[in-house]
Every structure is written in C-alpha cells, then in structure tokens.
Amino acid sequence: MALNAEEIPDTPIAEPPKEPQIRSGARASKISSAAGVLLNLAMVVLVGYLVLFPLAILVYSSLKPSTVDLPFEVPGFSFENFQNVFESSRLGSVTLNTVLYVVGSLVVALVLSLSLAYLFERTDIPGRRFLSPLALAPMAVPVTVMAIAWALVANPANGPLAIIVRKLIGVHIDIYSIPGMVLVMGIFGVPSMYLMIAPAFARLNPELEEAAATVGAPLWRRLRLIVLPLVAPAVSASAILLIVVALEGFAIPAILGLPDKIFVFSSLIQYSLQPPGGIPNYGQACTYGVLILLVSLVLLFVYRRRVRDTNRFRVVVGKGYRQTRVSLGRWRIPVFVMVCVYMFIGIVLPILALLWTSFSPYTRPITWSGFESMTFANYTHLLDIPDIGQILLNTAEVVLVTATVTTAMSVWIAVAAARRQFPGSTLLFETQFAVFGIPSVVLGAAVLFLYLFVPVPIYGTVWIIVVALVTRFLPRGSRMVQTALVQLDDGLIESARVTGASPFTVTRTVLLPLLRPTLWKSWLWVFAHALGELPIALLLTGSDNRTLVVVLWDTFTSSVDNPTASALAVVLVVISTAAVWLVNRRSTVQEA
C-alpha cells in the first residue's frame, strides 16, 4: 500500500560532521608539508656539507704557503704555491706525460668502443650475444686489480704477453711505460664509453644507410657521412668523461708508472702527500689539485653542453621502423676472429695471469710444467695477515654503507631536481657534479684536513673513508638516477597526486618501484668502485681502519709478494663478480 506524503514520518537524517574531518585533513597536510620542508632542508645541508666543504678546503689549502705543516696551522694567505708550481722544472715533463697518457688512452678507448658498438649493434657479426657482455667485463674488476693483472701479464721479465710478442715478432714490450699505461687505461675505459655509444647506434634508423647504399655509397662513406655525425653527441660526451676519469685516476699511473719514476698529475699529487722516504708537501699537492679541478670543470661544462644539444641529432622513426643489420659478407668471420683476439688479450689473458700467479710459489711464466707445482699456499697465507678479520669487517662496512647511502642520497637529489621540489634544487644537482672533477687523491686530502680541524671524532675510523667515498660517488649515482627519471612519464606522477597522495607516498609507491632496476645498478656500480678505490683509502687509512685494497697495495708494492697479492686480487674479483651476478639475477627476476 502506498503512503501519502503526510504519512511519511518526518525523521531528520544525521549528517556526518564534515568540518572536523576537513580540519583534521588540513592539519595532516600541514604536518606532512612541514616534515617535507625539514627533510629537504636537512638534505640540502648534508649535501652542501659533503660537496662544498671539500671544494672550499682544497682552494683554502692551495692558498696556504705550507709544506710539512697542515694548512690550518699556517697563518695568512699567499699565491706562493702557485708560483712554485709554475716555476718548477718538473711541471713541463709531468704535463707532457699527462697529455700523452690522457690523449693516448682516449684514442685507444674511442677506437675500440666505437668499433665494438657498431659491430654489435649494427652488423651481423656472429656471437654478439656472448661478446657484448664480455666487452663489459672490466667493469666488474676493480681498477687496482686490473693494473696489477696487466703488470703480471706484460712485464718484460716473465709476462706471458711480453714473452709471446718477443718470440713471434721480436719486439720487446714494457708495461712500465707511458704506452703501457695508455693501453691499460684505454682498455679499462672501453666499457663506460661503450655503454654511452651503443644505445646511439641502436636507435639509428637503418633507412638512412639503406638509401645511401641504394645510390652506391660504399660502407666507409656511409659511416663517415651518416652514422658518425648522428652519434657524434654520444661520442663526444663519453670522450669528455673519459678524459676527466683519466686525469684524476691514480691506480694505473701509480702501479705502472711509479716503478720507473714516470709521473702524471694524479700520481705526483699522491707522491707529494705520501713520499716514500721524504717530507710531504701539502701546499703543492693541493695546488696541483686546483689546477686539475679547473681543467675538469671546463670539460664538464662542455659535456653538459653536448648532452643538452643532443636533441638536434634525433632521428625520427615511426611505426615502420625496423632494425636491419649491415652484412659483413666475406669479412664476417675475419672480423669475428679479430674481436675474439682482442677479448682474449685485453680481458681474459690478464685475469688468467692473475690466477696463474695466485697458484704459483713465485712469479713465473705460464708453462705446462708449472701446473705440477701449483699450490693453494698463497690463499692460506691470506689468513695469516695480521688482523685479517678486522680488515674484512672494515671492507664490508665501507663498501656496503657507501653503496647504500650514496644510492639513497642520489635518489633524493635526482628526484628533487627533476620535480623541482624546492628553489635551487637544480642548482644543487649541478653543483654536486663538480666533485666529479676533483682527483680522488685530492678529495681524500681535503677530507683528511677537514677532520683534523673539525672536532668530529671520525678520524682513524672507517667512517671517514665512508664520508669521502660517498662524496666521490654521489655525482655519478645521482646522474644514473636522473637519466632513468627522464624516461618516466610525468602522467604517472600526476595521476597519483590527483588521488591526494602525498609526495612521500608518490615516491614510495610509484617512483621507487619504477626506478628499482636503476637503483640496483647504481648500488652495484658504487659497490664495485668502493671496493677498489685506492688513493682515498691510502690517505685515510690508519691502524684501525685498513681495508683489503690497502693490504693489496702494500703487498704488491712494499712487500713485492706477487703471488700473495695475486691471491688477494682474485678474492676481490670474486667478491665484485658475485655482487654483479646477484644484482643482475635479482633484476632479471623482478623484470620477469
């Protein structure tokens, strides 16, 4: 039965109290915003402290006329250090050595990386799925270990490669020379250049080359007029970065140059700070560091301009894009053999020489008869190293904390700059990249001077090494994350914000899952480089914070115990390789 309007009871419907909920939401939003502001402020202070203080200490120390005295103990300021450096008779020879070393390394790395990138990405060379990862293998080997491996494989006395070359073509090679340093640095620089150049080759539209081939243009002409101009930004950017890395690198010039007193700027700075039997010259070391920093900053500025101008070289491809490979024809097998020969000589043979020496009672050539006297004694000797347990613990703390803290801070810096979370975030991102141009040995000296002056009790502990390494690797880590952020669609972030999600929630639930593969790779890169970072560890090491790489240096250079040093180097390679395998396996599982 239907009810009339009068018969319906006039019962009021209770409305929920909206105003308190609105006030509660507004209060929570204000608290979240205030917490975000405080977090951003704290991170700005922390990054500024890590980045700007070493730069300021470096410049400050160069203006102090000090030799054996610490910069803070010398009154007044002076340009005496710069005058002494420019009037030094050693400046000309060191500059020439540095130019030959850097330019030679660039030429070797550029020729190899360009050739490998084109062959693997644009041609039908066989075995590229196996050869391409092998070309990146040096990235898993700490640079100190790589330098020692080449010292073993190509030394003129009993190096396998030196013996083979001498018997085959009668040429005597000496790895302890500028050409030897150039060869090793060039090969070590191939993976980083390859990673920057190969994607540029992969994205090229093959229709451009096909059109040129249709009108009868030969391969070399197509490469010169079409391919190389289009990949020029990637090539120039990678070349500039390699120049900066070669300028500030220490391990290769020290291990292969110092035995014959061949100095470049980085090894001269280390020699000035820690002379084997003389008096340190802190002012001279910092002055050389300022000069290298100025050169590096100019190169980094050019690099940023080249990266910014890459839009002019984009090749537009549509739905009809297809990847076709250039046929090598009758050169297919000869080119494959040449690539395999390079892989064996440049990558496999040094590691084999390292393994051989680690199982040998003394340094000797690789021979069939030598297999009968192979021994594990060198590995058992590692257990007899004084305080080996503490050294292993120190190494684990340094590499794990450095990799984790650097990756976490890199995420914040890159996200803040990409999303412009506060005024000056982009400037902060660009400023911290200047640390990339500071030689690691100079950065270590700046951190050493700072914590001898500042009353923070971390001098002589592993934490001073961690601080220096985080400062050193922060620019590269943030650059890796920033590159990944550029590839993300802003619509994903905006969709999450429309639903009312806070910036912290957006970062935790959207950004971090999308960035996870890049974060793992960034963590791995920092882990591997922190494991083999030598000059910072040498300068900041005391009796209680020694690490494996310092023990390796002392064993190879001071004790001249090549078999034991080789065994320790193999241990470092195993640790680094295991980390690479675990991270790659985890990334593969997550992608699946």
JODA-V688182 format. One record per helix or strand. SS is the DSSP state (2 for helix, 1 for strand). FROM is the first residue (numbers start at 0). TO is the last residue. If there is no record, write none. Layout:
BEGIN
ss	from	to
SS	FROM	TO
SS	FROM	TO
END
This chain:
BEGIN
ss	from	to
2	17	61
2	70	72
2	79	86
2	89	121
1	122	122
2	127	134
2	136	139
2	142	152
2	159	168
2	177	201
2	205	213
2	218	229
2	231	247
2	250	259
2	264	272
2	281	312
1	325	325
2	328	357
2	368	372
2	376	381
2	387	418
2	424	436
2	439	452
2	461	485
2	489	497
2	502	531
2	534	539
2	547	557
2	561	590
END
